Amino acid sequence: MNGEHAIRLVLSGRVQGVGFRWWLAHEAAGLPVRGWVRNLPNGRVEIVAAGDEDSLRQIESLATNGPRVARVDHVEKANVPHEDVDVNSFSII
């Protein structure tokens, strides 16, 4: 994709055991993004997404708010090279 960017978000709070990964994958299915969401061993959730700036803003907004039963206390954000996102869709890993 021309004009593609990528971000990595690490979320902390009540983000595991609340359907966060499934919910985000479902929401991302309607966006032109690729990447993944996964649980980390330390209780946090990691999201890596590549797409245009508007789509990444939407992913960040979704992640910051989370599903209704989640509670996102902190978000760490970093830009990453979009070439490092070597998948063609958005999935749970």
C-alpha positions in Angstrom: 0.0 0.0 0.0 1.2 3.5 -0.9 1.3 5.8 2.2 1.2 2.9 4.6 2.3 3.2 8.2 2.5 0.8 11.1 2.1 1.1 14.9 2.6 -1.1 17.9 0.3 -0.6 20.9 0.8 -2.3 24.2 -2.2 -2.1 26.5 -2.4 -2.6 30.2 -5.4 -2.8 32.6 -8.2 -5.4 32.5 -7.4 -6.5 28.9 -7.1 -10.3 29.2 -10.0 -12.6 29.8 -12.6 -10.1 28.6 -12.7 -11.0 24.9 -10.5 -8.1 23.9 -8.6 -9.9 21.1 -11.7 -11.4 19.5 -13.5 -8.0 19.7 -10.6 -6.1 18.2 -10.2 -8.6 15.4 -13.9 -8.3 14.6 -13.8 -4.5 14.6 -10.6 -4.5 12.5 -12.2 -6.7 9.9 -14.1 -3.7 8.5 -10.9 -1.6 8.1 -8.2 -1.7 5.5 -5.5 -2.8 8.0 -3.3 -5.8 8.5 -1.5 -7.0 11.6 -2.3 -8.9 14.7 -3.4 -8.8 18.3 -2.1 -11.1 21.0 -1.9 -11.6 24.8 1.4 -11.1 26.4 2.6 -13.3 29.3 2.7 -10.2 31.6 -1.1 -9.7 31.4 -1.0 -7.0 28.7 -2.2 -7.1 25.1 0.0 -6.2 22.1 -1.4 -4.9 18.8 0.6 -4.4 15.7 -1.2 -2.8 12.7 -0.3 -1.5 9.3 -2.5 0.7 7.1 -3.2 4.2 6.2 -3.1 6.9 8.9 -6.9 7.2 9.2 -7.3 3.4 9.7 -4.5 3.3 12.3 -6.2 6.2 14.2 -9.3 4.1 14.2 -7.4 1.1 15.5 -5.8 3.2 18.2 -9.2 4.6 19.2 -10.8 1.2 19.4 -7.8 -0.2 21.4 -7.9 2.8 23.8 -11.6 2.3 24.6 -11.7 -1.5 24.3 -14.8 -3.6 24.6 -17.3 -2.7 27.2 -16.1 -5.2 29.8 -12.4 -4.2 29.4 -10.6 -1.4 31.2 -7.6 0.1 29.5 -5.4 1.9 32.0 -2.3 2.6 29.9 -1.3 2.5 26.2 2.3 2.5 25.0 2.5 3.5 21.4 5.4 3.2 19.0 5.8 3.5 15.2 7.3 0.4 13.5 8.3 -0.2 9.9 5.3 -1.3 7.9 7.6 -3.8 6.1 7.8 -5.7 9.5 4.1 -6.4 9.4 4.3 -9.4 7.1 0.7 -10.6 7.1 -2.1 -9.8 4.7 -5.0 -9.6 7.1 -5.7 -8.7 10.8 -5.8 -11.7 13.1 -5.4 -13.1 16.6 -2.1 -14.8 17.3 
